[in-house]
Amino acid sequence: MRINDDLTVPVIVHAGQLPWTPSPAAGVDRRMLFRIGDEVARATSIVRYAPRSVFPRHTHGGGEEIVVLDGVFQDEHGDYPAGSYFRNPPGTSHVPASKDGCTIFVRLWQFRDSDRDQIVRRPAEGRRIEPRSEAASAIELFDDGFENVRFENWAPGSPVTVENARGLEMLVLAGSLSIGDQTLIAQSWARLPAGQPLSAATGTDGAKVWLRDAPLLHSDVSRLP
């Protein structure tokens, strides 16, 4: 399966308009944003857990990166409410579940093979950094010199420009913004190849975004089996 696999072109996906497709686990459904592979794949998805659903134990051969969008995501290590962010590097494993249901944003098999930093940020955790001029606040979630991941709150009714030397990926978490003639709301996802800056304008309620500044696919990305 190949979905939005051409990394040389910009992509905008309004995930809220996509159908839910079932995963191998009962009660766990997906909206697929990017995919190269079948059930084991390089993939970026919105995943919905129904109440009391459980995904079987699995090992993250190529790493797993998650943002909890709503509800409470859980595994045997703890509870992660909406606004949590974590990175499970290659070789880690867990049993994900949700007692009351949740929705998460997930990136799979997109870690560098040598990236072994396990990161857990619960809501409001992370390093507060000086925001760009159009932003009200910014929290850095992860930076290892190869990629930078952050939450940013963009002020209402403002133009926003984000330079793009390495590649950009963005998920709208709340509020709205426009890129060209497209309006992006919560769960809208955008990806821009290196050299194409992000030029947007926020709506009247501003926007909160997850932003990843890094090559769209690392040259030393973990190999799929």
trRosetta pair geometry for C-beta under 8 A, 3 or more apart (Angstrom, degrees):
i j d omega theta_ij theta_ji phi_ij phi_ji
1 35 5.3 -14 114 123 106 127
1 36 7.8 -169 90 -135 63 18
1 37 6.7 -14 52 88 81 27
1 38 5.7 113 5 -100 98 49
1 41 6.8 -34 64 -103 103 151
2 5 4.3 -52 -169 -13 98 144
2 35 6.7 -165 -134 94 22 77
2 36 5.8 25 -114 -110 76 64
3 32 5.3 85 56 134 170 116
3 33 7.2 145 122 115 123 19
3 34 6.0 -169 95 -138 90 23
3 35 4.2 45 31 35 105 95
4 11 5.0 69 -150 -131 124 160
4 13 7.0 -73 -60 -53 153 129
4 33 6.6 -40 36 155 147 55
4 34 4.7 -81 80 -103 113 72
4 35 7.6 81 44 20 81 61
4 191 7.4 111 163 39 130 140
5 34 7.1 127 -81 -161 53 81
5 35 7.3 -62 -68 77 98 44
5 36 5.1 104 -119 -78 120 98
6 9 5.1 26 113 19 114 107
7 167 8.0 -12 179 -130 109 133
7 191 7.8 -77 -136 144 69 130
7 193 6.2 116 152 -93 69 103
7 216 4.5 169 -158 99 121 144
7 217 6.0 -94 -87 -2 165 111
8 193 5.5 26 -145 -77 34 158
9 193 7.0 41 -13 -18 9 123
10 190 7.3 -4 -175 -172 95 91
10 191 6.8 175 -152 90 53 58
10 192 5.0 1 -113 -110 97 68
10 193 6.8 -109 -66 7 63 80
10 196 6.1 -113 -66 117 116 159
11 34 7.8 117 93 -80 162 102
11 189 7.8 -6 115 113 98 89
11 190 6.8 170 91 -151 59 47
11 191 4.7 9 52 50 100 99
12 179 6.5 -173 -87 67 143 134
12 182 5.6 104 120 117 163 164
12 184 6.8 -111 -159 -83 117 115
12 188 6.9 2 -173 179 91 104
12 189 7.3 162 -154 87 46 51
12 190 4.8 -9 -103 -103 76 86
13 18 7.3 11 174 -45 107 128
13 33 5.1 176 65 -135 158 88
13 188 7.0 174 89 -156 49 60
13 189 4.8 -7 58 60 96 98
13 190 7.7 -176 22 -76 64 42
14 17 4.6 37 105 12 107 116
14 18 7.6 163 94 -27 60 84
14 182 7.9 -141 -56 -173 111 114
14 184 7.2 -148 -98 -121 83 65
14 185 7.6 45 -143 38 98 84
14 187 7.9 71 -173 104 50 84
14 188 5.1 -22 -113 -109 59 93
15 18 5.4 -48 -157 16 49 118
15 31 4.9 108 -166 123 97 143
15 33 6.3 -41 -89 -78 111 106
15 46 4.9 101 175 -9 146 142
15 187 4.3 -102 66 152 116 100
15 188 6.5 -167 12 -94 82 32
15 189 5.9 60 -36 -5 113 106
16 185 6.9 -29 9 80 146 107
16 186 7.2 75 -53 87 131 72
16 187 5.0 113 -49 79 89 126
16 188 7.3 -47 4 -60 99 70
18 31 4.3 117 86 -151 128 109
18 32 7.4 -149 171 41 152 56
18 46 7.9 138 59 42 128 121
19 31 7.5 164 82 -109 32 85
20 29 4.0 31 176 154 114 136
20 30 6.9 127 -157 56 67 28
20 31 6.2 -59 -99 -62 56 81
20 48 6.4 -45 -127 31 130 131
21 29 6.4 151 70 -163 29 84
21 30 5.4 -37 64 65 84 83
21 31 7.5 128 15 -90 84 37
21 32 6.8 -15 33 -16 130 106
22 28 7.6 89 -161 81 62 57
22 29 5.6 -50 -99 -106 44 80
22 30 7.8 56 162 17 5 83
23 28 4.4 -42 45 103 127 100
23 29 6.5 -159 -6 -99 85 24
23 30 5.6 89 -59 -21 98 110
23 47 7.4 23 -41 -139 140 107
23 55 7.3 -20 113 -112 144 111
24 39 6.7 43 -36 -142 125 132
25 28 4.2 29 80 26 105 127
25 53 6.7 109 136 178 111 103
25 54 6.9 -123 -171 95 132 47
25 55 4.5 -123 -24 -112 168 66
25 56 6.4 -166 -90 -7 115 79
26 53 6.7 -145 102 -131 65 99
27 49 6.6 41 135 -163 95 57
27 50 3.7 -105 -162 42 97 115
27 51 7.9 -97 -164 57 134 37
27 52 7.3 -79 -164 84 170 66
27 53 3.1 -152 110 -99 129 124
27 54 7.9 48 66 17 127 45
28 47 6.5 0 -174 -176 92 104
28 48 7.2 168 -152 84 45 52
28 49 5.6 -9 -105 -105 80 66
28 50 7.3 -116 -62 10 42 82
28 53 5.4 163 -53 156 80 138
28 55 5.5 50 -59 -76 166 99
29 47 7.3 162 85 -155 41 57
29 48 4.9 -12 62 58 90 101
29 50 7.8 64 -1 -34 99 95
30 45 4.7 -24 -160 -175 109 137
30 46 7.0 140 -160 77 56 52
30 47 5.2 -20 -102 -103 77 73
30 48 7.6 -165 -76 19 30 74
31 45 6.3 149 73 -165 50 77
31 46 4.2 -1 52 56 107 103
31 47 7.9 -147 25 -68 67 35
31 48 7.9 58 -11 -15 93 102
31 187 7.9 50 72 175 151 124
32 35 5.2 -21 -172 -29 122 130
32 43 6.9 -66 -139 -157 93 107
32 44 8.0 104 -166 80 56 54
32 45 5.3 -33 -107 -106 50 98
33 44 4.5 -59 73 102 112 96
33 45 6.0 -174 12 -93 87 36
33 46 7.0 86 -33 -13 111 81
33 189 5.1 -7 -140 71 144 159
34 42 7.4 -49 129 126 100 87
34 43 6.5 164 91 -151 69 40
34 44 4.1 37 41 33 104 105
34 191 7.3 57 -64 -30 136 158
35 41 5.2 16 -161 150 87 145
35 42 7.0 153 -150 86 37 61
35 43 4.6 16 -107 -111 79 87
35 44 7.6 -133 -58 32 61 59
35 45 7.7 43 -69 -63 104 100
36 41 5.9 165 77 -166 42 93
36 42 4.5 8 50 52 99 105
36 43 7.6 -152 31 -66 54 61
36 224 7.9 -130 109 -42 98 153
37 40 5.8 -77 159 100 135 54
37 41 2.8 -177 74 -110 108 77
37 42 6.0 114 2 17 119 62
37 43 7.1 -96 56 -47 105 97
37 109 7.5 17 16 62 153 163
37 224 5.9 -157 -90 -140 140 154
38 41 6.1 -179 50 -59 23 109
40 61 7.6 13 -156 40 121 136
40 109 7.6 102 173 -57 73 145
40 224 6.5 140 131 -158 103 100
40 225 6.3 -12 129 40 155 105
41 108 6.9 73 84 92 63 121
41 109 6.6 -156 119 32 31 145
41 224 7.4 8 -122 -120 30 136
42 62 7.2 -78 -92 121 74 158
42 108 6.7 -172 -142 95 32 74
42 109 4.3 -113 -93 95 61 113
42 110 5.8 98 -151 -69 96 81
42 217 7.6 22 -171 -118 155 116
42 221 7.6 24 -104 160 132 143
42 224 6.8 -92 -34 -65 88 121
43 106 7.5 15 107 108 96 97
43 107 7.4 -178 94 -148 52 41
43 108 4.7 9 53 49 88 109
43 109 6.8 63 13 35 70 106
44 105 7.9 2 -173 -179 83 85
44 106 7.2 177 -148 92 43 54
44 107 5.0 -5 -104 -105 82 77
44 108 7.7 -166 -71 22 40 69
44 110 7.6 24 -63 -32 92 149
44 169 7.8 -129 -121 -163 160 141
44 189 7.3 158 136 -173 127 156
45 105 7.7 176 92 -152 43 49
45 106 5.3 -13 61 61 85 97
45 108 7.8 2 13 2 104 109
46 69 7.4 -1 -143 -7 99 154
46 103 6.5 4 180 -177 96 103
46 104 7.5 167 -156 86 53 39
46 105 5.8 -29 -102 -100 66 66
46 106 7.8 150 -104 18 18 80
46 187 5.9 34 -98 -152 152 113
47 103 7.1 164 85 -155 46 56
47 104 5.2 -16 61 63 95 88
47 105 7.8 161 18 -96 79 16
47 106 5.3 16 -3 1 123 128
48 101 7.7 3 -180 -168 82 93
48 102 7.7 -170 -148 96 51 42
48 103 5.0 -17 -103 -104 74 84
49 53 4.7 -159 -168 67 82 120
49 55 7.8 -92 -106 -29 111 100
49 71 7.4 -147 63 100 100 153
49 73 7.1 122 16 -111 144 77
49 96 7.6 -128 -84 141 142 102
49 97 7.1 138 -163 -172 146 32
49 98 3.8 115 110 21 139 131
49 101 5.8 -178 98 -142 75 49
49 102 5.1 15 48 50 111 76
49 103 7.5 -161 21 -76 71 37
49 104 7.5 33 -10 1 105 104
50 53 4.6 94 58 -33 76 127
50 98 7.8 156 77 74 25 113
50 101 5.6 -33 -165 -106 26 101
51 98 6.9 -94 -116 112 36 92
51 99 6.8 -2 -157 144 75 38
51 100 5.3 -20 -116 -153 97 28
51 101 4.3 -49 -60 -41 66 96
52 98 7.7 -66 -25 91 15 60
52 99 6.3 25 -80 -148 56 43
53 97 6.6 -174 98 -148 50 68
53 98 6.1 10 55 48 84 87
53 101 7.6 63 15 -100 105 65
54 95 6.6 1 -170 168 104 99
54 96 7.4 159 -156 94 54 49
54 97 4.2 -12 -107 -103 74 107
55 58 7.2 -48 138 1 104 116
55 95 7.1 179 78 -167 65 54
55 96 4.7 9 43 66 114 94
55 97 6.9 -156 18 -72 67 57
56 95 7.0 -54 -175 -129 26 87
57 93 6.1 45 -178 167 92 113
57 94 7.0 -136 -133 124 73 19
57 95 4.6 -42 -79 -79 76 88
58 93 6.3 -157 101 -142 31 90
58 94 7.8 -20 54 58 62 50
59 91 6.9 -26 -174 -153 107 24
59 92 7.2 164 -152 91 66 29
59 93 4.2 -44 -96 -83 64 108
60 63 5.4 60 154 -110 119 14
60 64 4.5 -107 -120 -12 134 103
60 88 4.9 136 -8 117 162 109
60 89 7.1 148 98 109 130 21
60 90 6.1 -129 114 -114 86 35
60 91 7.0 -31 72 35 80 25
60 92 5.2 3 34 64 116 78
60 93 6.7 -168 -1 -83 74 49
60 108 7.6 -133 -142 -139 91 84
61 90 6.1 6 168 -142 28 90
61 91 7.8 65 -117 -59 35 41
61 109 7.1 8 83 -96 87 92
61 222 6.7 167 135 152 72 138
61 225 6.6 -27 157 -35 166 106
62 90 5.9 -7 -120 -95 17 102
62 108 6.5 81 79 165 106 67
62 109 3.2 49 87 -120 148 63
62 110 6.9 81 143 -7 111 31
62 111 5.8 167 165 36 62 92
62 221 7.4 30 -160 168 115 86
62 222 3.7 -177 -127 84 81 134
62 223 7.8 -150 -94 59 111 24
62 224 6.9 -23 -54 -86 144 60
63 87 7.1 -11 -169 -173 107 87
63 88 6.6 163 -156 91 57 61
63 89 5.2 -27 -108 -143 98 40
63 90 5.0 -50 -50 -50 78 69
63 108 7.4 168 90 -151 58 42
63 109 6.8 142 51 -89 73 21
63 110 6.7 -97 79 56 114 51
63 111 2.9 76 6 -13 158 135
63 115 6.5 16 -86 84 149 116
63 222 6.4 154 1 0 97 143
64 87 7.4 161 87 -157 52 45
64 88 4.3 1 57 57 98 107
64 92 7.7 -109 30 73 104 111
64 106 6.6 -26 -164 -160 92 97
64 107 7.3 153 -156 80 43 56
64 108 5.6 -3 -106 -104 75 72
65 86 7.6 -166 -146 99 49 44
65 87 5.1 -8 -106 -108 79 77
65 88 7.7 -157 -69 28 38 66
65 106 7.1 143 78 -157 55 47
65 107 4.2 -5 56 54 106 104
65 108 8.0 -152 26 -64 70 37
65 110 7.2 -62 11 63 120 109
65 111 7.6 149 -37 -66 104 94
65 149 7.9 -141 -163 -110 137 162
66 73 7.1 -131 158 114 141 170
66 80 7.8 65 112 124 127 159
66 84 7.8 6 112 108 99 91
66 85 7.0 175 92 -148 59 45
66 86 5.6 -2 56 58 97 79
66 87 7.9 -177 21 -78 69 36
66 88 7.7 28 -2 -1 108 101
66 104 5.3 -14 -161 -179 104 126
66 105 6.8 145 -156 77 50 57
66 106 5.4 -7 -102 -102 79 73
66 107 7.9 -151 -65 25 42 68
67 84 7.5 166 -153 87 45 51
67 85 5.3 -9 -104 -102 73 83
67 104 6.6 157 79 -162 46 72
67 105 4.3 1 53 51 98 110
67 171 7.0 177 50 71 152 148
67 173 7.5 -98 153 -98 140 115
67 210 5.5 -80 -76 -83 164 158
68 71 7.3 -116 -177 73 105 67
68 72 7.5 19 -171 -131 145 30
68 73 4.8 -138 -107 5 117 119
68 80 5.1 173 -41 128 148 102
68 81 6.5 159 110 125 148 23
68 82 5.2 -134 122 -110 99 36
68 83 6.6 -32 75 31 96 30
68 84 4.4 32 19 49 123 91
68 85 7.6 -131 11 -65 76 42
68 102 6.3 -38 -154 179 99 130
68 103 7.9 117 -167 83 57 49
68 104 5.3 -39 -108 -105 52 89
69 82 6.3 -22 129 -133 20 94
69 102 7.7 137 56 172 70 81
69 103 4.5 -49 67 99 114 96
69 104 6.1 179 6 -103 88 26
69 105 5.9 94 -47 -23 111 90
69 173 6.9 -155 -127 -138 83 81
69 186 7.8 124 -165 177 118 108
69 187 7.0 46 -147 -82 155 94
70 82 5.0 9 -114 -95 32 129
70 102 6.2 -177 94 -151 56 63
70 103 4.9 29 43 37 90 101
71 81 7.8 -141 123 -144 31 58
71 82 6.5 102 39 -55 31 98
71 98 6.1 38 141 -163 133 135
71 100 6.1 -165 -152 94 104 92
71 101 5.1 -114 -120 106 152 61
71 102 3.0 -147 89 -99 124 68
71 103 6.3 109 19 8 113 62
72 79 5.3 -7 -180 -171 119 104
72 80 6.7 145 -164 70 65 44
72 81 5.0 -32 -104 -98 85 62
72 82 7.5 -78 -75 -25 51 68
72 98 6.4 149 86 -143 62 90
72 99 7.1 -10 80 41 113 91
72 100 6.3 54 38 47 101 107
72 102 5.7 -127 56 -74 26 128
73 79 7.6 144 79 -163 44 53
73 80 4.6 -26 69 68 92 105
73 84 7.1 -132 45 63 110 131
73 96 6.7 -25 -174 -158 99 102
73 98 5.8 -52 -114 -85 45 103
73 102 4.7 -141 -64 100 69 162
73 104 5.5 51 -76 -67 143 128
74 78 7.3 -130 -142 114 69 34
74 79 5.1 -22 -101 -108 91 65
74 80 6.9 -177 -80 19 39 78
74 96 7.2 132 80 -159 49 54
74 97 5.1 -40 78 76 99 80
74 98 5.8 145 18 -96 94 45
74 99 6.5 40 2 -13 150 87
75 78 7.2 12 60 44 71 48
75 94 4.1 12 -172 170 148 127
75 95 5.7 143 -150 68 86 53
75 96 5.1 -44 -81 -94 101 50
75 97 6.7 130 -95 20 48 78
76 94 6.3 -160 27 -152 91 86
76 95 5.7 60 -26 41 104 100
77 94 6.6 -64 -3 -121 110 127
78 120 8.0 66 56 -160 139 152
80 84 3.8 -133 -175 81 95 166
80 86 6.9 -87 -120 -7 149 126
80 120 7.7 -118 -102 -155 116 102
80 122 6.9 -139 -135 -108 70 80
81 84 6.0 119 61 -27 47 111
81 122 7.2 53 41 -158 88 94
81 123 6.2 -42 84 -22 104 120
82 102 7.7 -166 -69 -144 80 103
82 123 7.2 38 95 -75 54 124
83 122 7.5 51 103 171 92 51
83 123 3.4 48 104 -103 131 97
83 124 7.2 18 153 -23 135 62
84 120 7.5 -17 -171 -170 106 77
84 121 6.6 162 -159 91 57 59
84 122 5.1 -25 -108 -123 94 50
84 123 6.2 -61 -62 -44 60 67
85 119 7.5 -18 118 120 88 108
85 120 7.9 157 89 -158 52 35
85 121 4.4 -2 60 60 92 109
85 126 7.6 27 49 -64 130 125
85 141 5.0 -36 102 -148 154 142
85 142 8.0 -134 135 -21 127 106
85 149 7.6 178 175 134 145 127
85 151 7.7 -151 -38 -42 143 110
85 210 7.8 157 -101 -123 127 123
86 118 7.7 9 -175 -179 98 72
86 119 5.8 -176 -146 96 58 66
86 120 4.5 2 -107 -108 115 60
86 121 6.6 -177 -73 24 63 64
87 111 7.8 119 -170 -95 108 121
87 117 6.6 31 93 99 133 82
87 118 6.4 -162 91 -141 79 39
87 119 4.3 39 33 40 103 99
87 142 6.4 66 -24 -86 142 155
88 92 4.3 -126 -176 80 94 138
88 94 6.9 -104 -120 1 154 120
88 118 6.4 22 -119 -128 45 93
89 92 5.9 94 58 -9 57 114
89 111 6.0 146 -139 -157 68 162
89 115 5.5 -150 -129 117 114 77
89 116 4.8 149 129 -133 162 35
89 117 6.2 119 -53 51 135 37
89 118 5.7 -105 4 -71 99 71
90 111 5.7 -156 -34 82 94 139
90 113 6.5 -12 8 -145 161 51
90 115 7.3 101 6 70 97 76
90 116 7.2 -67 51 -95 81 71
90 222 5.4 158 -82 -94 139 149
91 116 7.4 0 36 -125 127 95
92 118 6.4 111 -72 -98 149 122
98 101 5.4 94 126 -106 128 12
98 102 4.3 -149 -124 10 149 102
105 171 5.6 34 -131 -146 162 173
105 187 7.9 -170 -79 -124 109 74
105 210 7.1 -179 75 40 158 159
107 110 5.0 -56 162 34 108 135
109 221 7.5 66 157 168 69 111
109 222 6.1 -118 -153 76 66 109
109 224 6.1 37 -163 -86 143 88
110 217 6.9 -100 -141 -119 89 69
110 218 7.5 121 176 8 64 97
110 221 6.3 -44 -149 -140 40 120
111 115 4.6 -129 -175 61 103 127
111 218 7.7 -20 156 22 23 141
111 221 7.1 123 80 -146 33 69
111 222 5.6 29 73 -12 83 117
112 115 4.3 103 59 -22 88 105
112 146 6.4 -1 -27 125 146 166
112 218 4.7 -87 -80 133 84 167
112 220 5.1 40 -148 90 92 97
112 221 6.4 -78 -99 -97 43 40
112 222 7.2 113 162 -36 14 75
113 220 5.7 -96 18 152 97 92
113 221 7.1 96 -36 154 79 18
113 222 4.6 130 -88 -89 74 68
113 223 7.3 11 -82 -5 125 75
114 220 6.9 2 5 128 100 136
115 144 6.9 151 -123 54 100 169
115 146 7.7 -113 -81 58 116 142
117 142 7.5 148 104 -144 135 113
117 144 6.5 -171 5 -81 148 133
119 141 7.2 109 146 161 141 83
119 142 5.6 -135 -7 -89 178 113
121 125 4.3 -162 -159 89 76 105
121 126 5.0 30 -143 -59 141 92
121 141 5.3 -114 7 -140 161 92
122 125 5.1 70 54 0 62 128
124 139 7.4 -152 -152 -96 37 160
125 139 7.9 111 99 -179 28 138
126 139 4.0 91 86 167 130 105
126 140 5.7 -176 168 76 108 44
126 141 4.8 -53 -116 -93 134 53
126 150 7.6 140 165 -131 147 68
126 151 7.2 134 47 21 163 104
127 139 6.9 141 68 -163 39 63
127 140 4.4 -22 65 59 98 104
128 137 7.3 -48 -144 -168 99 98
128 138 7.3 120 -157 83 56 58
128 139 5.8 -37 -94 -104 56 72
128 140 7.8 -166 -79 15 7 80
129 138 5.1 -52 67 97 89 109
129 139 7.2 143 14 -118 83 21
129 140 5.0 59 -19 -24 129 109
129 150 7.3 -66 35 -126 129 140
130 138 7.3 5 95 47 23 121
131 135 3.6 -128 177 92 122 112
131 136 6.5 10 77 80 175 16
131 137 5.5 -129 -55 -130 137 12
131 138 4.1 150 -98 -10 79 105
131 152 6.6 126 -135 -142 103 97
131 153 7.7 -54 -117 56 148 75
132 135 4.8 79 54 6 76 112
132 138 7.2 83 1 -48 72 142
132 152 7.4 7 22 -146 103 141
132 160 7.6 92 99 -149 133 89
132 162 7.4 -127 -37 -98 172 76
134 154 5.9 4 131 -146 96 93
134 155 6.1 -131 176 28 59 101
134 158 4.8 164 -155 139 98 131
134 159 6.7 -105 -111 90 141 49
134 160 4.4 -173 111 -103 156 76
134 161 7.4 121 -7 22 143 60
134 202 7.8 161 166 -11 114 121
135 138 5.6 46 133 -51 150 101
135 152 5.0 -68 -130 -173 139 108
135 153 6.1 112 -168 75 86 53
135 154 5.3 -60 -106 -99 69 56
135 155 6.8 -180 -131 -18 17 83
135 160 7.6 71 -59 -123 78 116
136 153 4.6 -51 58 104 102 108
136 154 7.1 140 3 -144 84 8
136 155 5.2 122 -49 -72 94 79
136 206 7.2 -3 -8 -151 128 150
137 152 7.3 177 92 -151 51 51
137 153 4.7 27 48 36 85 115
138 150 5.6 13 -175 168 96 135
138 151 7.1 170 -152 88 50 54
138 152 4.7 -8 -106 -107 87 81
138 153 7.4 -142 -68 23 49 69
139 150 6.1 164 83 -160 47 83
139 151 4.8 6 53 53 100 98
139 152 7.9 -164 26 -74 61 44
140 143 5.9 -26 -179 -20 124 117
140 148 6.9 -56 -140 -166 103 94
140 149 7.5 105 -165 79 61 51
140 150 4.8 -44 -105 -98 48 104
141 149 4.6 -58 67 106 107 97
141 150 5.7 176 5 -100 85 37
141 151 6.6 82 -41 -13 113 82
142 147 7.2 14 112 100 105 93
142 148 7.3 176 93 -148 62 35
142 149 4.3 20 49 42 96 112
143 147 7.2 -140 -125 98 50 47
143 148 4.6 13 -105 -111 98 77
143 149 7.3 -160 -63 25 62 64
144 147 6.6 19 41 44 88 70
146 214 6.4 50 137 -135 68 111
146 215 7.9 -49 176 15 87 99
146 218 6.9 28 169 -113 129 123
147 166 7.8 -161 -106 123 66 150
147 212 6.4 -5 -177 -171 115 91
147 213 6.7 160 -159 83 63 54
147 214 3.1 -5 -114 -85 99 138
147 215 7.7 -94 -81 28 99 65
147 218 8.0 -81 -44 -72 120 112
148 212 7.4 159 83 -154 50 46
148 213 4.5 -5 58 56 99 105
148 214 6.8 170 24 -53 54 90
149 210 7.4 -3 -171 -176 90 89
149 211 7.3 166 -150 87 47 52
149 212 5.1 -7 -104 -105 82 78
149 213 7.8 -161 -71 25 40 67
149 214 7.9 -20 -58 -18 80 123
150 210 7.7 171 90 -152 38 50
150 211 5.4 -17 64 61 82 96
151 173 7.3 -11 -138 1 102 155
151 208 6.7 1 -175 -176 99 96
151 209 7.2 164 -153 85 54 43
151 210 6.0 -32 -98 -97 68 61
151 211 7.6 144 -107 16 20 83
152 208 7.3 176 89 -150 44 53
152 209 5.4 -11 59 58 89 90
152 211 5.8 8 6 1 115 130
153 206 6.7 27 178 153 81 132
153 207 7.6 173 -154 92 47 43
153 208 5.1 -20 -102 -101 71 81
154 158 6.4 -145 168 64 93 118
154 160 5.4 -35 -141 -76 138 145
154 175 7.6 -161 60 96 92 155
154 177 7.0 33 75 -80 149 130
154 200 8.0 -7 -174 96 171 122
154 202 4.8 -174 119 -72 117 140
154 206 5.5 177 90 -168 64 86
154 207 4.6 2 51 59 112 87
154 208 7.5 -169 17 -80 74 30
154 209 6.7 27 -12 1 113 110
155 158 4.5 59 80 -11 96 143
155 202 6.6 160 85 49 45 155
155 206 5.6 -83 -179 -112 17 114
156 175 8.0 -133 -94 -146 75 132
156 202 5.9 -134 -136 116 28 122
156 203 7.1 -48 -144 101 77 47
156 204 5.5 23 -166 -176 116 33
156 205 6.0 -69 -106 -164 109 3
156 206 4.1 -73 -65 -52 64 81
157 201 7.8 -3 -159 175 36 92
157 202 6.2 -66 -20 84 15 90
157 203 7.4 -20 -68 150 56 20
157 204 5.9 29 -56 -106 97 50
157 206 7.8 -55 2 -72 55 63
158 201 7.0 -166 96 -151 32 63
158 202 5.2 18 46 30 73 113
158 206 7.7 22 18 -113 104 78
159 199 7.5 -15 -171 -168 98 79
159 200 7.4 155 -159 89 53 43
159 201 5.1 -32 -100 -99 59 83
160 177 7.2 -39 29 -144 130 138
160 198 7.3 -19 115 117 95 100
160 199 7.6 161 86 -153 57 35
160 200 4.7 -15 61 67 102 91
160 201 7.0 171 14 -91 78 29
160 202 6.4 69 -19 -33 119 95
161 197 5.9 17 -170 155 89 129
161 198 6.9 157 -154 85 40 62
161 199 5.5 -1 -106 -104 80 70
161 200 7.9 174 -77 26 38 64
162 168 6.3 115 111 -120 125 152
162 197 6.2 173 80 -168 49 82
162 198 4.1 7 48 51 103 111
162 200 8.0 11 2 12 100 106
162 211 7.1 -134 -139 -153 161 141
162 213 7.9 -133 168 -86 118 112
163 197 5.3 -42 -118 -112 37 110
164 167 6.8 58 -174 -96 99 8
164 168 4.8 -76 -118 -23 115 117
164 192 5.7 -50 -144 107 163 125
164 194 6.1 -168 144 -138 89 43
164 195 6.5 -66 100 21 97 12
164 196 5.8 -31 79 71 146 45
164 197 4.8 -179 9 -98 101 46
164 198 6.3 108 -50 -15 124 77
164 213 7.6 -143 -123 -132 62 91
165 194 6.2 1 153 -154 28 100
165 195 7.5 51 -127 -67 34 50
166 194 5.4 -63 177 -103 11 112
166 213 6.0 89 54 167 117 74
166 214 5.5 -45 124 -145 131 17
166 215 5.4 -83 174 -56 94 54
167 191 7.9 -2 -179 -172 94 84
167 192 7.0 174 -157 89 52 62
167 193 6.1 -37 -113 -147 85 36
167 194 4.8 -50 -57 -57 67 79
167 213 7.4 141 77 -161 56 43
167 214 5.9 -39 70 93 103 39
167 215 5.0 85 15 -137 137 24
167 216 4.2 -139 -164 -40 148 74
168 190 7.8 -1 116 112 99 95
168 191 7.1 173 94 -151 60 43
168 192 4.5 8 56 51 101 103
168 196 8.0 -119 27 81 112 80
168 198 5.6 -106 111 -39 164 118
168 211 7.0 -28 -160 -164 95 88
168 212 7.0 144 -158 80 46 60
168 213 6.0 -12 -102 -104 74 63
169 189 7.6 -8 -174 -172 85 93
169 190 7.3 172 -153 92 44 54
169 191 4.9 -2 -109 -108 78 82
169 192 7.8 -163 -72 24 41 65
169 211 7.5 152 82 -157 53 42
169 212 4.3 -6 57 56 99 110
169 214 7.8 -33 12 48 105 87
169 216 7.0 122 -53 -118 108 78
170 189 7.1 164 88 -154 55 49
170 190 4.8 -3 57 58 100 95
170 191 7.7 -172 23 -74 66 42
170 198 6.8 82 -24 -117 146 156
170 209 5.4 -12 -165 -175 102 126
170 210 6.9 155 -155 81 50 58
170 211 5.2 -3 -106 -106 85 71
170 212 7.5 -157 -69 24 45 70
171 187 7.2 -13 -170 -131 98 31
171 188 7.5 160 -153 84 53 43
171 189 5.1 -15 -102 -104 77 79
171 209 6.6 153 76 -159 45 72
171 210 4.5 3 53 51 99 106
172 175 7.0 -120 -170 72 106 72
172 176 7.2 40 -168 -114 148 37
172 177 6.6 -162 -103 23 126 101
172 184 5.0 159 -27 141 146 106
172 185 6.2 -175 108 141 146 16
172 186 5.6 -126 116 -103 96 30
172 187 6.8 -49 72 19 85 21
172 188 4.7 22 24 53 122 88
172 189 7.7 -129 12 -68 75 39
172 207 6.0 -64 -138 -162 99 115
172 208 7.6 103 -167 76 59 54
172 209 5.7 -42 -105 -102 48 83
173 186 6.4 -1 160 -129 20 85
173 208 4.4 -59 69 103 109 99
173 209 6.2 176 6 -104 90 23
173 210 5.9 95 -47 -22 113 87
174 186 5.6 14 -98 -89 38 109
174 207 7.0 166 89 -153 56 48
174 208 4.4 27 46 35 94 111
175 185 7.8 -148 109 -141 31 61
175 186 7.6 107 37 -60 36 83
175 202 6.8 -7 151 -161 131 103
175 203 6.2 -179 174 51 86 105
175 205 4.7 -157 -126 104 87 96
175 206 4.9 -72 -130 95 154 55
175 207 3.7 -151 94 -98 126 47
175 208 5.9 119 13 5 114 67
176 183 6.1 3 -176 -178 118 97
176 184 6.5 160 -156 84 65 52
176 185 4.9 -23 -101 -98 94 71
176 202 7.2 122 89 -165 55 61
176 203 3.7 28 77 -2 102 141
176 205 6.6 71 21 53 87 101
176 207 6.1 -117 59 -85 17 103
177 183 7.6 169 90 -152 30 58
177 184 5.4 -14 64 58 77 101
177 200 4.6 26 163 170 126 126
177 201 6.4 161 -162 80 79 36
177 202 4.8 -43 -101 -104 90 53
177 203 6.3 -123 -77 -14 36 80
177 207 4.5 -30 -41 -46 107 158
177 209 7.7 -19 0 -61 142 124
178 181 7.6 -26 -173 -148 112 12
178 182 6.5 158 -154 83 70 44
178 183 5.1 -35 -96 -98 86 63
178 184 7.0 167 -96 13 30 77
178 200 6.4 155 75 -160 42 75
178 201 5.1 -14 54 58 95 90
178 203 7.3 102 -23 -62 89 81
179 182 5.4 -16 64 64 79 99
179 184 6.5 32 3 -16 101 120
179 190 6.5 95 -8 -107 163 153
179 198 7.4 -63 -113 -161 122 80
179 199 7.1 117 -137 82 79 61
179 200 5.1 -43 -81 -101 79 86
183 203 7.6 59 -150 -68 107 120
184 188 3.5 -155 -157 97 89 154
184 190 6.8 -55 -97 -38 155 115
184 200 7.9 -48 31 -138 125 129
185 188 5.7 102 48 -17 43 117
190 198 7.4 109 115 -122 138 117
191 216 6.5 82 -176 -124 116 120
192 196 4.6 -132 -178 87 110 109
192 197 7.7 15 144 156 157 5
192 198 5.9 -160 -2 -71 155 84
193 196 5.8 66 65 14 69 117
193 216 6.4 -55 -108 -22 63 138
194 215 7.2 -26 -49 -112 122 63
194 216 7.7 -129 -28 -15 83 96
202 206 5.2 7 168 -134 141 40
202 207 4.8 -141 -127 -1 104 104
203 206 7.1 -85 68 -6 66 13
203 207 6.9 95 26 -53 84 96
214 218 7.4 -31 160 -69 113 89
215 218 5.4 120 74 -89 123 47
215 219 7.1 -13 121 -24 170 73
217 221 5.5 -46 -180 -39 82 147
218 221 4.4 138 65 -61 87 78
